[in-house]
Amino acid sequence: MGRERRSAPRVAFGGEVLALLPQRAVICKGINLSTGGMLIRPSSSVTGGAFLRVVFSLPDASGKLQPIEAGTLVVREGGAWALKFVQLSPTALALIARFVEVGLGAAPRRTRWDADAQGHRTIV
């Protein structure tokens, strides 16, 4: 069995995700979500490519759905695509972190990105 490569906790996410491919957009079903990325299942068999943008929505603290757009690297394809977030706004990160914390049963906290000199991002 392979070694677990994910470092961020993930929670179930059954929302709709729009994957923006070079020639078209594909509606996908969310499977799980973390601050580091997500797992989605495309509605049709397509090849995603190395980089793609995704758009999905998450509730804010008041329950209102907020759109999130993220740049991702496709780290695994097949029946489902494993995506790693590589372009994500601080606001989007905070919404995802809150969603994950609530999903894990933790009280939400303020979350922000911190980057080191090499540009590696961590949550603080």
N, C-alpha and C positions, 0 to 999 in steps of 0.2 A: 504494500500500500504506500502511496506517495506521501511525502511530508507536507503538512499544512503550511501554505505560504502566506495566508492572510494574517495580518497583525491586528486589524481593527475588528471589533465585535460586529456581527451582522444580525439583522432581524428580518422577518418575513415582510415582503412588500409586494402586494398584489395589484398595484396600480398599473395604468396604461403608460407606456413609454414610447415616444416617437423617436426612432433612430433615423438620423438624417444622413443618408448615403449619397455618394456623388451624383447619381442619376435620379434618385427618388427617395421618398420617405417611406419607412416601413413601420407599421404599428406593431409593438411588441408588448408582451405581458411581463411585468416585473415579478421576480421570484424572491430575491433578497436584496438588502441594501446595507451599506456601511459607509463610514466617512471616507473610506479608501476606494470604494467602487460599488458595483452592483452586478447582479446576475439577471439576465433577461432572456426571454424566449421569443424569437421572431414569429410572426404570424404566417410567414411563408419561408421556404428554404431559399435563403440568399446568402451571399458572402458579404460579410461586413467590411472587410478591409482592416488595415492596421490602425487607423484613426477614424473616429466618427463622433459626431455631436449627438447628444440625446437631450430630449426635453420631456419633463415629467412634472407633476405637482405634488406638493406636500402641504399639510396644514401648518399655519403659524400658531402662536400661543393662543390666539383667539378662536382658532378653528377654521379660519378662512384659508382656502387653498391658494398657494403661491406657486407660480411657475418657476421651474429650475431648468437652466440650460447648462450643460457641462460638456467639455471636451474629454474624450476617453480614448484609451488605448485598448484594443481588443487583445486580451491575453490568452483567450481560449475560445474557439468556435466549436460548432457541432450542433446538437439539438438546442443548446442554450449558449449564449455568449457571456463570458466573464469579462467585465469591463473594469478598467482602472481609471479613476478620475485623474486627469492631468491638467485640466483647466476648469477651475471652479471658483466662483466669487466667494468672498467672506460671508455674504448674506446667505448664499446657497449652502455653504458649509455649516453655518449655524442652524439652518432649518433641518439639514440631514442629521446633524449631531443630536438635536432635540428629538427628532423622530426615533432615532436609535435608542437614546436614553429612555424615552417613554416606553418603547417596545421591550426594553430589557427590565422595566420596572423601576428604573432609577428616576430620581427627581431631576428635571432638566436644569442645566447650569448654563451660564454664559460661555460661549465657545468662540475662539478665534484662531486663525492660522498664525504660526510663527515660522519664519524661514531662516535657515542658516546661510552662511556665505556661499555654499554651493547650490542654494535654491531648494534644498530638501525641506518639505513642509511637514510640520507636526501640529497637533492640536494642543493648545495650552488653555 
